[in-house]
Amino acid sequence: MQIAKLLTADKVLTVTAYNARQKGWAMPDNLYQWTSSAVIKILERREYTGCTVNFKTYTKSLKFKKRMENPVENQRVFEDTQPAIIERGQWERVQALRANKRRPTKTGKTSIFSGLVRCADCGAKLYFCTCNTYKDDSQDHFVCSNYKSNTGSCQIHFIREQVLYRLVLSCIQRTLAYVRMFWEDFTQEMLAQDEASRRAELEQKRRALTGARRRMEDLDKIIQHIYEDNVLGKLTDARYLKLSQEYEKEQAEISRLATALEQEVVSEAGQIADVGRFLELVDRYMEIQELDAALLNEMVSKIVVHSPERINGRKHVTIEVYFTYVGKILVPLQIGRDALDQAEPA
């Protein structure tokens, strides 16, 4: 919606208006009125990366004329069939960012880390918490979305935004310093590092997605059977309503899970140790003195926050920063660690 408002304010011709002007047709009434659905179609159109996508829809039978949307894994993609408008890595990153939407809080404040912070135990997002009664930004913090005031299924995983900012900035500076100082060692190490585990994780998500879709089909059959039993008088109306509500609730939850898994599979399918693209980002950001949303969106795929540990009477929180294209970077050489301790920040 924000992109649509900006395009409307800048008086950029809509797709319909531009097409009409190019072909000499009658111009529409609203030349600059962009809608969010039009922007979404542009952002999600994979053909802009230079490929051709076939079998995006299908029909169940010759008698059933309605076109159904085909799952992504059943579509056929032919790469490099036309000049690319945008880079494939950028398109994949946009899909990942759209899956983690940053919604403003009731105070109107947002965090540059919203959508990136994940729980180390349950994998859920960490919610950004703030309010107007806080004296300053030092009290803004993140908590696990499954904590729910100690009534949920996970621990709090509390971390203040300012602490997270300092830890992430320090991690990025030290990592980029190591990559620049040991360029060849880093490249060789990343090319050989846990590619098998990455592929195994992706395959696990694909199996989970297949299981979710199979359960959706089973629920459709179950709902149909209890409906028939209700019509035949084998099941009371009250019992039918209760069962149908429970099954429909489960179906809605599985549908949301399947959508999230499908987006993760699509975004991660082409992100297996692409060291070259990450090195291009390292060249682009030579010296990082502060963080902003644009830099984080381009450099970081997720930030994992662990449960706090009490050491010598003080709580310590461990975080893991996963970089775009390469994941978590470990400094493999002891000489690299020693050099980084003596080096200036990147």
C-alpha positions as CSV (number, residue, x, y, z in Angstrom):
1,M,0.0,0.0,0.0
2,Q,2.9,2.4,0.8
3,I,4.4,1.8,-2.7
4,A,1.0,2.4,-4.3
5,K,0.6,5.7,-2.4
6,L,4.1,6.9,-3.5
7,L,3.4,6.0,-7.2
8,T,0.1,7.9,-7.0
9,A,1.7,10.9,-5.4
10,D,4.5,11.0,-8.0
11,K,1.9,10.8,-10.8
12,V,3.4,7.7,-12.4
13,L,1.1,6.2,-15.0
14,T,-0.6,3.0,-14.1
15,V,0.0,-0.2,-16.1
16,T,-3.4,0.2,-17.8
17,A,-2.8,3.9,-18.7
18,Y,0.8,3.2,-19.9
19,N,-0.4,0.3,-22.1
20,A,-3.2,2.5,-23.5
21,R,-0.9,5.3,-24.4
22,Q,1.6,3.0,-26.1
23,K,-1.1,1.4,-28.3
24,G,-3.1,4.6,-28.9
25,W,-6.2,3.4,-27.1
26,A,-8.6,5.5,-25.1
27,M,-7.0,6.6,-21.8
28,P,-8.7,5.5,-18.6
29,D,-10.2,8.1,-16.2
30,N,-7.7,7.5,-13.4
31,L,-4.3,7.8,-14.9
32,Y,-2.3,7.7,-11.7
33,Q,-4.5,5.8,-9.2
34,W,-2.3,2.8,-8.2
35,T,-3.8,0.0,-6.2
36,S,-2.0,-2.4,-3.8
37,S,-3.1,-5.4,-5.9
38,A,-1.4,-4.0,-9.0
39,V,1.9,-3.4,-7.1
40,I,1.7,-6.9,-5.6
41,K,1.4,-8.5,-9.1
42,I,4.5,-6.6,-10.2
43,L,6.5,-7.6,-7.2
44,E,5.6,-11.3,-7.5
45,R,6.0,-11.6,-11.2
46,R,8.9,-14.0,-11.6
47,E,9.2,-13.5,-15.4
48,Y,11.0,-10.1,-14.6
49,T,14.1,-12.1,-13.7
50,G,14.5,-13.3,-17.3
51,C,12.7,-16.7,-17.1
52,T,9.4,-18.1,-18.5
53,V,6.9,-19.8,-16.1
54,N,4.5,-22.3,-17.5
55,F,1.6,-24.2,-15.9
56,K,0.6,-21.5,-13.5
57,T,-3.0,-22.6,-13.6
58,Y,-4.9,-25.8,-14.4
59,T,-8.4,-27.3,-14.7
60,K,-9.6,-30.3,-12.7
61,S,-11.4,-31.7,-15.7
62,L,-12.8,-30.9,-19.2
63,K,-16.2,-30.3,-17.6
64,F,-14.9,-28.0,-14.9
65,K,-13.9,-24.8,-16.8
66,K,-12.7,-22.7,-13.8
67,R,-8.9,-22.2,-13.8
68,M,-7.2,-23.2,-10.5
69,E,-3.9,-21.9,-9.3
70,N,-1.2,-24.5,-9.6
71,P,1.3,-25.0,-6.6
72,V,4.7,-23.5,-7.2
73,E,6.4,-27.0,-7.2
74,N,4.1,-28.1,-10.1
75,Q,5.0,-25.1,-12.3
76,R,7.8,-25.3,-14.9
77,V,10.4,-22.5,-14.9
78,F,12.7,-22.0,-17.9
79,E,15.6,-19.8,-17.0
80,D,17.3,-17.1,-19.2
81,T,14.6,-17.1,-22.0
82,Q,14.5,-13.2,-22.1
83,P,16.5,-10.2,-20.9
84,A,16.1,-9.8,-17.1
85,I,14.7,-6.5,-15.7
86,I,15.8,-7.2,-12.2
87,E,18.4,-9.5,-10.7
88,R,17.2,-12.9,-9.5
89,G,18.7,-12.3,-6.0
90,Q,16.9,-9.1,-5.6
91,W,13.6,-10.7,-6.6
92,E,14.1,-13.5,-4.1
93,R,15.0,-11.0,-1.4
94,V,11.8,-9.0,-2.1
95,Q,9.7,-12.2,-1.7
96,A,11.4,-12.9,1.7
97,L,10.8,-9.4,2.8
98,R,7.1,-9.5,1.8
99,A,6.7,-12.7,3.8
100,N,7.9,-10.7,6.9
101,K,5.8,-7.6,6.8
102,R,6.7,-4.8,9.1
103,R,3.5,-3.4,10.6
104,P,3.6,-0.2,12.7
105,T,2.7,-0.5,16.4
106,K,-0.2,1.4,17.9
107,T,2.2,4.2,18.8
108,G,3.2,4.5,15.1
109,K,6.8,3.4,15.8
110,T,8.6,0.7,13.9
111,S,11.9,-1.0,14.3
112,I,14.5,-1.6,11.6
113,F,14.8,-5.2,13.0
114,S,11.1,-6.0,12.7
115,G,10.5,-9.2,10.7
116,L,14.2,-10.3,11.0
117,V,14.4,-11.4,14.6
118,R,13.6,-15.0,15.4
119,C,13.4,-17.2,18.5
120,A,16.2,-19.8,18.8
121,D,13.9,-22.3,20.6
122,C,10.6,-22.2,18.7
123,G,11.6,-20.4,15.5
124,A,8.7,-17.8,15.8
125,K,9.1,-14.1,15.3
126,L,10.0,-11.8,18.1
127,Y,7.5,-9.0,18.5
128,F,8.6,-5.4,18.8
129,C,7.2,-3.8,22.0
130,T,6.9,-0.1,22.8
131,C,4.4,2.4,24.2
132,N,3.9,6.1,24.6
133,T,4.6,6.0,28.4
134,Y,8.3,5.0,27.9
135,K,10.6,7.9,28.7
136,D,12.9,7.2,25.8
137,D,13.8,4.5,23.2
138,S,16.0,2.6,25.7
139,Q,13.0,0.6,26.9
140,D,11.8,-0.6,23.5
141,H,12.4,-4.3,23.3
142,F,11.6,-7.6,21.5
143,V,9.9,-10.7,23.0
144,C,9.0,-14.1,21.5
145,S,5.6,-14.1,19.9
146,N,4.8,-17.5,21.6
147,Y,5.6,-16.2,25.1
148,K,2.2,-14.5,25.7
149,S,2.9,-13.2,29.2
150,N,4.2,-16.6,30.4
151,T,1.0,-18.4,29.2
152,G,2.3,-19.5,25.8
153,S,4.5,-22.3,24.6
154,C,7.9,-20.6,24.8
155,Q,10.1,-18.5,27.0
156,I,10.3,-14.7,26.8
157,H,13.6,-14.3,24.9
158,F,13.7,-10.6,25.9
159,I,16.2,-8.3,24.4
160,R,16.2,-4.5,24.2
161,E,16.4,-2.9,20.8
162,Q,19.4,-0.8,21.6
163,V,21.3,-3.8,22.8
164,L,20.3,-5.7,19.7
165,Y,21.5,-2.7,17.6
166,R,24.9,-2.7,19.2
167,L,25.4,-6.5,18.9
168,V,24.3,-6.7,15.3
169,L,26.4,-3.7,14.2
170,S,29.5,-5.1,16.0
171,C,28.9,-8.6,14.4
172,I,28.5,-7.1,10.9
173,Q,31.6,-4.9,11.3
174,R,33.8,-7.8,12.5
175,T,32.5,-10.2,9.9
176,L,33.1,-7.8,7.0
177,A,36.6,-7.0,8.3
178,Y,37.4,-10.8,8.4
179,V,36.0,-11.3,4.8
180,R,38.1,-8.4,3.4
181,M,41.3,-9.5,5.2
182,F,41.0,-13.3,4.3
183,W,39.1,-13.1,1.1
184,E,40.4,-16.4,-0.5
185,D,40.2,-18.3,2.8
186,F,36.6,-17.2,3.3
187,T,35.5,-18.1,-0.2
188,Q,37.0,-21.6,0.0
189,E,35.5,-22.2,3.4
190,M,32.0,-21.0,2.5
191,L,31.9,-23.1,-0.7
192,A,32.7,-26.2,1.4
193,Q,30.6,-25.3,4.4
194,D,27.4,-27.3,5.3
195,E,25.9,-27.2,1.8
196,A,24.5,-30.7,2.5
197,S,22.8,-29.5,5.7
198,R,21.2,-26.5,3.8
199,R,19.8,-28.8,1.2
200,A,18.5,-31.2,3.8
201,E,16.7,-28.4,5.6
202,L,15.1,-27.3,2.4
203,E,14.0,-30.9,1.6
204,Q,12.5,-31.1,5.1
205,K,10.4,-28.1,4.5
206,R,9.3,-29.5,1.2
207,R,8.2,-32.7,2.9
208,A,6.3,-30.7,5.6
209,L,4.6,-28.7,2.8
210,T,3.5,-31.9,1.1
211,G,2.2,-33.3,4.4
212,A,0.2,-30.1,5.0
213,R,-1.4,-30.3,1.6
214,R,-2.3,-34.0,2.1
215,R,-4.0,-33.2,5.4
216,M,-6.0,-30.4,3.7
217,E,-7.3,-32.9,1.2
218,D,-8.2,-35.4,4.0
219,L,-10.1,-32.6,5.9
220,D,-12.1,-31.9,2.8
221,K,-13.2,-35.5,2.6
222,I,-13.9,-35.6,6.3
223,I,-16.1,-32.5,6.2
224,Q,-18.0,-34.0,3.2
225,H,-18.6,-37.2,5.1
226,I,-20.0,-35.6,8.2
227,Y,-22.2,-33.4,6.0
228,E,-23.6,-36.5,4.3
229,D,-24.1,-38.2,7.8
230,N,-26.0,-35.1,9.0
231,V,-28.2,-35.1,5.9
232,L,-29.0,-38.8,6.4
233,G,-29.8,-38.3,10.0
234,K,-26.8,-40.3,11.4
235,L,-25.3,-37.1,13.0
236,T,-27.3,-34.5,15.0
237,D,-27.2,-30.9,13.9
238,A,-25.4,-29.8,17.1
239,R,-22.7,-32.5,16.7
240,Y,-22.3,-31.6,13.1
241,L,-21.8,-27.9,13.8
242,K,-19.2,-28.7,16.5
243,L,-17.3,-31.1,14.3
244,S,-17.4,-28.9,11.2
245,Q,-16.2,-25.8,13.2
246,E,-13.2,-27.8,14.6
247,Y,-12.2,-29.2,11.2
248,E,-12.6,-25.8,9.5
249,K,-10.4,-24.2,12.2
250,E,-7.8,-26.9,11.7
251,Q,-8.0,-26.4,7.9
252,A,-7.5,-22.6,8.3
253,E,-4.4,-23.2,10.5
254,I,-2.9,-25.7,8.1
255,S,-3.6,-23.3,5.2
256,R,-1.7,-20.6,6.9
257,L,1.2,-23.0,7.6
258,A,1.2,-24.2,4.0
259,T,1.4,-20.7,2.7
260,A,4.3,-19.8,5.0
261,L,6.2,-23.0,4.1
262,E,5.6,-22.4,0.4
263,Q,7.1,-18.9,0.6
264,E,10.1,-20.2,2.5
265,V,10.7,-23.0,0.0
266,V,10.6,-20.5,-2.9
267,S,12.8,-18.0,-1.2
268,E,15.4,-20.5,0.0
269,A,15.6,-22.7,-3.1
270,G,18.1,-20.5,-4.8
271,Q,20.0,-19.3,-1.7
272,I,22.4,-22.2,-1.2
273,A,25.8,-20.7,-0.5
274,D,25.9,-18.0,-3.2
275,V,29.2,-16.6,-2.1
276,G,29.7,-14.4,-5.2
277,R,26.6,-12.3,-4.5
278,F,27.6,-11.9,-0.9
279,L,31.1,-10.7,-1.9
280,E,29.4,-8.1,-4.1
281,L,27.6,-6.8,-1.0
282,V,30.9,-6.7,0.9
283,D,32.4,-4.6,-1.8
284,R,29.5,-2.2,-1.8
285,Y,29.6,-1.7,2.0
286,M,33.2,-0.9,2.7
287,E,32.7,1.0,6.0
288,I,29.6,0.6,8.1
289,Q,29.3,3.0,11.0
290,E,25.5,2.7,11.6
291,L,22.6,0.5,10.6
292,D,19.4,1.3,8.7
293,A,16.5,-0.7,7.3
294,A,17.9,-0.7,3.7
295,L,21.3,-2.1,4.8
296,L,19.7,-4.8,7.0
297,N,17.3,-5.9,4.3
298,E,20.2,-6.4,1.9
299,M,22.8,-7.9,4.2
300,V,20.9,-9.9,6.8
301,S,18.3,-12.7,6.3
302,K,17.5,-13.3,9.9
303,I,18.7,-12.7,13.5
304,V,18.3,-15.6,16.0
305,V,18.0,-14.7,19.7
306,H,18.7,-17.3,22.4
307,S,17.4,-17.5,25.9
308,P,19.3,-15.2,28.4
309,E,21.9,-16.9,30.6
310,R,22.9,-15.6,34.0
311,I,26.7,-15.3,34.4
312,N,28.2,-13.8,37.5
313,G,24.9,-12.3,38.5
314,R,24.2,-10.7,35.1
315,K,22.1,-11.8,32.2
316,H,23.8,-12.4,28.9
317,V,22.0,-12.9,25.6
318,T,23.5,-14.7,22.6
319,I,22.5,-13.8,19.1
320,E,23.3,-15.3,15.7
321,V,23.3,-13.2,12.6
322,Y,22.5,-15.0,9.3
323,F,23.7,-13.1,6.2
324,T,22.0,-13.0,2.9
325,Y,23.1,-15.7,0.4
326,V,25.6,-17.4,2.8
327,G,23.8,-17.8,6.2
328,K,25.8,-17.8,9.5
329,I,29.5,-17.0,9.0
330,L,32.0,-18.6,11.4
331,V,35.6,-17.4,11.5
332,P,37.4,-20.7,10.8
333,L,41.0,-19.6,11.3
334,Q,42.6,-18.7,14.7
335,I,44.9,-16.2,12.9
336,G,41.7,-14.6,11.6
337,R,40.4,-14.1,15.1
338,D,43.6,-12.7,16.4
339,A,43.9,-10.3,13.5
340,L,40.3,-9.1,14.0
341,D,41.0,-8.4,17.7
342,Q,43.8,-6.0,16.6
343,A,42.1,-4.5,13.6
344,E,40.1,-1.4,13.3
345,P,36.3,-1.8,12.9
346,A,35.1,-2.0,9.3
